[in-house]
Amino acid sequence: MTAERSLEHLLFHMPYLAKEADTDWERQFAADMAKRGRWRNWTPTARQMKTMQNMVSGLFDEGPSLIEV
């Protein structure tokens, strides 16, 4: 189960995703959301919000990682 993140939290990660996302579409989407996040009175559509939730979840929900000693 993934946690619902606030819009502020999602927008915080958009500049990073604009540089580091896997596909050109994801990088462009993240850059666009970061730009729109600075607009006064802008609110994302439900689809934009869901996409941002999924992208940011991908940063943190990679699963357990093994640490080699």
C-alpha positions in Angstrom: 0.0 0.0 0.0 1.4 3.4 -0.9 0.9 6.5 1.2 -1.0 9.5 -0.2 1.5 12.3 -0.4 0.6 15.9 -0.2 0.8 18.1 -3.2 3.7 20.1 -1.6 5.6 16.8 -1.1 5.0 15.7 -4.7 6.1 19.1 -6.1 9.2 19.0 -4.0 10.4 15.9 -5.9 9.4 17.1 -9.4 12.7 19.0 -10.2 14.7 15.8 -9.3 12.4 13.7 -11.4 12.7 16.2 -14.3 16.4 15.3 -14.4 16.5 11.7 -13.3 13.2 10.0 -14.5 13.6 7.0 -16.8 11.7 8.2 -19.9 11.6 11.5 -21.8 7.8 11.7 -21.2 8.3 11.4 -17.4 11.1 14.0 -17.4 8.9 16.4 -19.4 5.9 15.8 -17.3 7.9 16.4 -14.1 9.4 19.6 -15.4 5.9 20.8 -16.4 4.4 20.0 -13.0 7.3 21.8 -11.3 6.7 24.8 -13.4 2.9 24.8 -12.9 3.4 24.3 -9.2 4.8 27.8 -9.0 1.6 29.3 -10.7 -0.8 31.0 -8.4 -4.1 29.1 -7.8 -3.0 26.1 -9.9 -4.3 22.8 -8.8 -3.5 19.5 -10.6 -6.2 17.4 -12.2 -7.0 14.0 -10.7 -5.0 12.4 -13.4 -2.0 14.6 -12.9 -2.1 14.0 -9.2 -2.3 10.2 -9.7 0.7 10.3 -12.1 2.8 12.4 -9.6 1.8 10.0 -6.8 3.0 7.1 -8.9 6.3 8.8 -9.9 7.2 9.8 -6.4 6.2 6.4 -5.0 8.7 4.9 -7.4 11.5 6.8 -5.7 10.8 5.3 -2.3 9.0 2.0 -3.0 11.9 0.1 -4.6 11.6 -2.6 -2.0 14.2 -3.7 0.5 17.8 -3.3 -0.5 20.7 -5.4 0.7 23.7 -3.7 2.2 27.0 -5.5 1.6 29.6 -5.3 4.3 
